[in-house]
């Protein structure tokens, strides 16, 4: 990744997905809503699933580092809260 070219983006959800502008990586760190399951979709294909428990809400931190291609569309289908980062980093050009 080109760490110097990263941009912070809103957490993509189904109502407002994110279209990847260049080959690169999506990086996110967040907590899920209490007692919920959420999935990350890439081009409408479920690629990752996270679950949060009401018993240990603050211990249910999730992190993602997903490689993506230009034109990929990503979004989550569940509710996230306390997002600590949602960024996109393009690949470093040669």
Secondary structure, DSSP 8 states (H G I E B T S, - for coil): --GGG-EE----BTTB-EE-SSSEEEEEEEEE-TTEEEEEEETTEEEEEEEE-STTGGG-EEEEEEEE-TT-EEEESS-EEEEEEEEEEE----
